[in-house]
Amino acid sequence: MRSTEQNARGFSLVELMAAMTLGLIVLAATTQLFKSGMDATILVTQSSEMQQNVRATLNLIAKDVSMAGSGLPSGGLALPNGAGSVASLFAVDANRAWLANNAYPGKFMYGIIPGDNNGMESGGPVNVTATGTGSDAITIVYADYSFPLNQYTTSIPAANPNGDKVTFTPPVPLPVGFPAIQSPTGIQVGDLILFSNNLGSAVGEVTGITPNGANTDISFLNGDPLQVNQTAAAAGNIKSIIGGGATTATRIWAVTYFIEVPAAATGQPPRLMRQVSGQSPSPVADNIIALTVTYDLCDGTNGPACSGVNNPLLAPFSPSQIHKVNIQVMAQTLNAYGNRSRSTALATSVSTRSLSFKDRYQ
């Protein structure tokens, strides 16, 4: 009877503790394996999204750069200048200026405005924490041919000798589907309009749009955020080309890329922004920690030091000499996983259209 009782007893405390310990070890190992798998999945997903962001960013910048200078006068466009003028601006909307140095060089609008080490949002950090350095900016100016503003008849009313109001008349008969000035893809306050006639070219920023029967009156009043409507300037304004005969009008884009580092309270990572003419900027991609842009200005006459130039605004170079733009974008995965965050940098080069013309055979 005693032998039967001994055989029927349960586990001893030592055996139970050993079994629990083994179970906990297996459970911990399984949990760690599961966590490692989840971390790897998240990192792979973030890395894939990061690379997609960088590629999309490069494609968008390259598309704009390939259009640089399109529709502008050869070599660029003179902005309001002379007595009574002030510097015209880019990267500005109705609320603020987005870059610290945002005046057109020499009061001249080139197809490409370099922004060496000027790519951090004004008023924010001067460096990106992840790199400890700043960023470049680039501004690209080109004509918008998607909206047929040049098919409207353009006239400056005699009652507005300063050129601060222009009347646009649609073609007659009106083609089916022809877009109106105030259609969804039409003209908005803050857009830039380029006017050209026999007396030259001038640009104005739209400050108001008013229907006038079948026509549309567009205002270009002084005090515009981009400071291009300067009726008091001696030259380079709309007023200076009044009386030059038939005038054509074309919307132009002034597109600026820069990096914004949102306030820490928002919890948002650095991101690349795209700002157009006088409109508010919009984000292109998150987690972009560097934008580096250099320029090739070689034309066979200015020596070997003309490749990879950081700032073509410095003598002996000019933005109108730019032949190729070299762009590098760096992105980083989110920092939620500490030292397991990753970064990647992709680069591309874009040959620009001819920003200047020089006949070397004469």
Stockholm file with secondary structure:
# STOCKHOLM 1.0

chainA/1-362         MRSTEQNARGFSLVELMAAMTLGLIVLAATTQLFKSGMDATILVTQSSEMQQNVRATLNLIAKDVSMAGSGLPSGGLALPNGAGSVASLFAVDANRAWLANNAYPGKFMYGIIPGDNNGMESGGPVNVTATGTGSDAITIVYADYSFPLNQYTTSIPAANPNGDKVTFTPPVPLPVGFPAIQSPTGIQVGDLILFSNNLGSAVGEVTGITPNGANTDISFLNGDPLQVNQTAAAAGNIKSIIGGGATTATRIWAVTYFIEVPAAATGQPPRLMRQVSGQSPSPVADNIIALTVTYDLCDGTNGPACSGVNNPLLAPFSPSQIHKVNIQVMAQTLNAYGNRSRSTALATSVSTRSLSFKDRYQ
#=GR chainA/1-362 SS CHHHHHHTCCCCHHHHHHHHHHHHHHHHHHHHHHHHHHHHHHHHHHHHHHHHHHHHHHHHHHHHHHTTTTTSCTTCEECSBSTTCCCCBSSBCSSCBCSSSCBCGGGEECSEEEETTCCBCTTSCSSBTTTTBCCCEEEEEEECCSSCGGGSEEECCTTCTTSCEEEEECCSSCCTTCCCTTSTTSCCTTCEEEEEETTEEEEEECCEEEEETTEEEEECCTTCTTCCCCTTSSBSSGGGGTTSSSBEEEEEEEEEEEEECCCGGGTCCCEEEEEETTSCCEEEEESEEEEEEEEECCCSSSCGGGSSBSCTTSTTCCGGGCCEEEEEEEEECCGGGGGGCCEEEEEEEEECCCSSCCCTTC
#=GC SS_cons         CHHHHHHTCCCCHHHHHHHHHHHHHHHHHHHHHHHHHHHHHHHHHHHHHHHHHHHHHHHHHHHHHHTTTTTSCTTCEECSBSTTCCCCBSSBCSSCBCSSSCBCGGGEECSEEEETTCCBCTTSCSSBTTTTBCCCEEEEEEECCSSCGGGSEEECCTTCTTSCEEEEECCSSCCTTCCCTTSTTSCCTTCEEEEEETTEEEEEECCEEEEETTEEEEECCTTCTTCCCCTTSSBSSGGGGTTSSSBEEEEEEEEEEEEECCCGGGTCCCEEEEEETTSCCEEEEESEEEEEEEEECCCSSSCGGGSSBSCTTSTTCCGGGCCEEEEEEEEECCGGGGGGCCEEEEEEEEECCCSSCCCTTC
//
